[in-house]
Amino acid sequence: MCCVTVIQSQDGWRVNYHQTDVCAAKGSTVFIICDITHPPGIRYSDIKDRFWFTKEKDREPVDLKTDSEYSGRVTYGCYSNSKDCYLIIRDVRESDSAEYKFRFMTNKPGEKYTGSPGVTLNVTDSGLQVQVRRSDSTWLELTCHSSCVLPDRADYDWYKNGRYIETGSSLLVSSGSTDRYSCYFRGSSGQRSPAVYGPQRPSVSVSPSAEMLEGDSVTLTCSTDANPAASYTWYKEHEDSPRASGQIFTITDFTAEHSGNYYCEAQNEMGRSNSTLLLITESAVDRTTRIIHITRWTLVFVNPILLLVFCLWTR
């Protein structure tokens, strides 16, 4: 995976590959670059029919543009008035893992050259990923991981909110930050890892309503944007112990004691964040109904007693 220049020489002609190995995630776009050095007295205009290949047929290289497996996905060429040539493969597949070589001919009959060995492309299911490890209560250590085999002491470029900040094997960031961090390895064909970040302010929804009738059920749902994915804990205001865990919290057989403010806490390896308070109350209609029932039953029991007292007093 080293980013070094490899020189292949034939009769004073040289093909210089800027990378010997390229690692790429499936579905990404790969760039491979080389340059040509020619013998004295030769001009670049003497170079004809430049192309890239991986296979041979009847001992002759097969141009990638004529290979049906690469149909519509390959672009190559050389920069104007430049010795630099490039190969672009879009939407790479695991079957594209192969050795790619640059081939050219000159205007001299029979003069053909191939840069060999070429560039080895390794296509994997996933590319770079940032792993998070807690260093202490204040700091987190971010390291870059790849499904490709990379050098033991590989350095990575680190980005914060899409902007480069530094180069190194790892990165220390403060715990609880909602900034987005990603890494990039030059041997990965320009790919950057997905960003990791702490939970954004969670949002809470309630169904069917925040005003409940006694005996009903209510479901609270918490959601947030976070990577790695967040876990959820539910609390009632002024209580230290959680009421539930998980993205969904259901209160069954609702009573007046359940009324109050609720919130959820979203947490991942990068930090935590709380939602705003959600007030759940017993429905005013339900309270009125209960008062009517209480009044009715009071009259049913109290009236006979009052009547009996009145009769006794009259006698």
C-alpha positions in Angstrom: 0.0 0.0 0.0 3.1 2.3 0.0 2.8 5.5 -2.1 6.1 5.0 -4.0 7.2 5.4 -7.6 8.0 2.2 -9.4 10.1 2.4 -12.5 9.9 -0.2 -15.3 12.6 0.4 -18.0 12.8 -1.0 -21.5 15.5 0.4 -24.0 15.4 3.8 -22.3 11.6 3.9 -22.1 10.3 4.0 -18.5 6.8 3.7 -17.0 6.6 5.2 -13.5 3.6 4.0 -11.5 2.9 6.4 -8.7 1.4 3.6 -6.5 2.1 -0.1 -6.6 -1.0 -1.1 -4.6 -4.4 0.6 -4.4 -7.2 -0.4 -1.9 -10.8 0.6 -2.7 -14.2 0.1 -1.3 -16.8 -1.6 -3.5 -18.8 1.0 -5.5 -16.2 3.7 -5.3 -14.1 5.4 -8.0 -10.4 4.5 -8.5 -7.7 6.7 -9.9 -4.4 5.1 -11.1 -1.6 7.4 -12.4 1.7 6.8 -14.2 4.2 8.8 -16.2 6.4 8.0 -19.1 10.1 8.7 -19.6 11.5 8.4 -23.1 15.1 8.0 -24.5 17.0 11.1 -25.7 15.9 12.4 -29.1 12.3 11.0 -28.8 9.3 13.2 -28.5 6.1 12.4 -26.6 4.2 12.8 -29.9 6.0 9.7 -31.1 4.0 7.7 -28.6 0.9 6.1 -30.1 -2.0 3.9 -29.0 -1.8 4.1 -25.2 -4.2 2.0 -23.2 -4.5 0.0 -19.9 -5.2 -3.8 -19.6 -5.4 -6.6 -17.1 -6.0 -9.6 -19.4 -4.3 -11.1 -22.5 -5.8 -12.9 -25.4 -3.6 -14.9 -27.8 -0.7 -13.3 -25.9 -1.9 -9.8 -26.8 -3.2 -7.3 -24.1 -6.9 -6.7 -24.1 -7.8 -3.0 -24.0 -10.0 -2.3 -20.9 -12.4 -0.3 -23.0 -13.1 -3.4 -25.2 -13.6 -5.7 -22.1 -17.4 -6.2 -21.5 -16.8 -6.4 -17.8 -15.7 -2.8 -17.7 -18.3 -1.5 -20.2 -19.1 2.2 -19.5 -17.0 2.3 -16.3 -13.5 3.0 -17.7 -11.9 6.2 -18.7 -8.2 6.7 -19.5 -5.9 9.1 -21.3 -2.9 11.4 -21.0 -2.8 15.0 -20.1 -2.1 17.4 -23.0 1.6 18.1 -23.5 2.4 16.0 -20.4 4.0 12.7 -19.7 1.3 11.8 -17.1 -1.3 9.3 -18.0 -4.3 8.1 -15.9 -6.9 5.3 -15.5 -10.3 5.9 -13.9 -12.5 3.0 -13.0 -16.0 3.9 -11.6 -18.3 1.8 -9.5 -15.6 -0.8 -8.8 -16.5 -4.4 -8.0 -14.7 -7.1 -6.2 -14.2 -8.8 -9.5 -12.1 -5.7 -10.5 -9.4 -6.8 -8.1 -6.4 -7.4 -10.5 -3.1 -6.1 -11.7 -3.4 -3.2 -14.1 -0.7 -2.4 -16.6 -0.1 0.5 -19.0 0.7 -0.3 -22.6 1.9 2.0 -25.4 3.4 1.8 -28.9 5.5 4.3 -30.8 5.4 5.4 -34.5 8.3 3.0 -35.1 7.0 -0.3 -36.5 6.9 -3.1 -33.9 8.0 -0.9 -31.0 5.7 -1.7 -28.1 6.2 -1.3 -24.3 4.4 -2.5 -21.2 5.0 -1.2 -17.7 5.3 -4.5 -15.8 4.7 -5.3 -13.0 1.7 -3.0 -12.9 -0.5 -1.7 -10.1 -2.5 -4.2 -8.0 -6.0 -3.1 -7.1 -7.7 -4.7 -4.1 -11.5 -4.1 -3.9 -13.2 -4.9 -0.6 -16.8 -4.7 0.8 -16.0 -1.8 3.0 -13.3 0.9 3.0 -11.9 3.0 5.8 -13.7 3.1 9.2 -13.0 5.2 12.3 -12.9 3.3 15.5 -13.5 5.2 18.8 -11.8 4.3 22.1 -12.2 6.3 25.4 -8.8 7.5 26.6 -10.1 9.0 29.8 -13.2 10.9 31.1 -12.3 13.9 28.9 -10.6 12.6 25.7 -11.4 10.0 23.0 -8.8 8.4 20.7 -9.8 7.9 17.1 -8.0 5.4 14.9 -8.5 4.5 11.3 -9.3 0.9 10.3 -9.3 -0.6 6.8 -10.4 -4.0 5.5 -7.3 -3.8 3.3 -3.9 -4.8 4.5 -2.1 -1.5 5.2 1.4 -0.7 6.4 2.0 -1.2 10.2 2.9 2.5 10.6 0.5 4.1 8.1 -0.3 7.7 8.6 -3.7 9.2 7.9 -5.1 12.6 7.1 -7.8 13.6 9.6 -10.7 15.9 8.8 -13.1 17.8 11.1 -16.4 18.8 9.6 -14.9 18.1 6.2 -11.8 20.2 6.6 -8.2 18.9 7.0 -6.8 19.3 10.5 -3.7 17.1 10.9 -1.9 13.9 9.8 -1.1 11.0 12.2 -1.8 7.4 13.0 -4.6 8.5 15.5 -6.4 11.5 16.7 -7.4 12.8 20.2 -10.8 14.6 20.4 -12.8 15.9 23.4 -15.6 13.7 24.6 -19.1 15.0 24.0 -18.2 16.8 20.8 -20.8 16.9 18.0 -18.2 17.7 15.4 -17.8 15.1 12.6 -14.4 13.4 12.2 -13.2 11.3 9.3 -9.9 9.8 8.1 -8.2 9.4 4.7 -5.3 7.1 3.6 -3.5 8.2 0.4 -3.1 4.5 -0.6 -6.9 4.1 -0.6 -7.5 5.9 -4.0 -8.8 9.1 -2.6 -11.4 7.5 -0.3 -12.4 9.0 3.0 -14.1 7.1 5.8 -17.6 7.9 6.9 -17.7 10.5 9.6 -18.1 9.7 13.3 -20.0 12.1 15.6 -21.9 12.3 18.8 -25.7 12.4 19.0 -27.4 15.5 17.8 -30.3 16.9 20.0 -32.9 14.0 20.0 -36.5 14.6 19.0 -39.4 12.9 20.8 -42.8 12.0 19.4 -45.8 10.7 21.2 -48.7 8.5 20.1 -51.6 8.7 20.3 -51.7 12.0 22.3 -49.9 13.8 25.2 -53.3 14.0 27.0 -54.3 10.6 28.2 -57.5 9.0 29.6 -57.0 6.8 32.6 -56.3 3.2 31.6 -55.0 4.1 28.2 -51.6 3.3 26.7 -49.1 5.9 25.3 -46.0 5.3 23.2 -43.0 7.7 23.2 -40.4 7.4 20.4 -36.9 9.0 20.5 -34.7 9.5 17.4 -31.4 11.3 16.7 -28.6 11.5 14.1 -25.4 9.8 15.3 -22.5 7.6 14.1 -21.9 5.1 15.7 -25.6 4.5 16.2 -27.0 5.8 19.5 -28.6 3.9 22.4 -31.6 5.5 24.3 -32.6 5.9 27.9 -35.9 7.4 29.2 -36.2 9.6 32.3 -39.0 11.4 34.1 -38.1 14.9 35.2 -36.6 15.2 38.8 -36.0 11.4 38.9 -32.5 10.0 38.9 -33.4 6.4 38.0 -34.4 5.7 34.4 -37.9 4.7 33.5 -36.9 2.6 30.5 -34.3 1.9 27.8 -34.6 1.6 24.1 -35.8 3.9 21.3 -39.5 3.2 22.2 -41.0 3.7 25.6 -44.6 2.6 26.2 -46.7 3.5 29.3 -49.6 1.1 29.8 -52.6 1.5 32.0 -52.1 5.2 32.4 -52.9 6.8 35.8 -52.6 10.3 37.2 -49.3 9.3 38.8 -47.8 8.9 35.3 -48.4 12.6 34.5 -45.3 14.7 34.2 -42.4 15.7 32.0 -40.4 13.0 30.2 -37.2 13.2 28.1 -34.8 10.7 26.4 -31.0 10.6 26.5 -29.2 9.4 23.3 -25.6 8.2 23.8 -22.8 6.7 21.7 -19.0 6.4 22.0 -18.6 10.0 21.0 -20.9 11.6 23.6 -24.5 12.0 24.8 -27.4 14.5 24.3 -30.8 15.0 25.9 -34.1 15.8 24.2 -36.4 18.6 25.3 -39.0 17.9 27.9 -42.3 16.3 26.8 -45.3 16.9 29.1 -47.8 14.0 29.4 -51.0 14.8 31.4 -54.3 13.2 32.2 -57.0 14.5 29.9 -59.2 17.3 31.2 -62.2 15.4 29.8 -61.2 12.4 31.9 -60.9 14.5 35.0 -64.3 16.1 34.5 -65.9 12.6 34.0 -64.3 11.4 37.2 -65.6 14.5 39.1 -69.1 13.8 37.8 -68.9 10.1 38.8 -67.6 11.1 42.3 -70.4 13.6 42.8 -73.0 11.2 41.6 -71.9 8.4 43.9 -71.6 10.9 46.8 -75.2 11.9 46.3 -76.3 8.3 46.1 -74.8 7.5 49.5 -75.0 10.8 51.3 -78.7 11.7 50.5 -80.2 8.6 52.2 -78.1 9.3 55.3 -79.2 12.9 55.4 -82.9 11.8 54.9 -82.6 9.3 57.7 -81.1 12.0 60.0 -83.9 14.4 59.1 -86.6 11.8 59.9 -85.0 11.0 63.2 -84.8 14.6 64.1 -88.4 15.2 63.1 -89.6 12.3 65.3 
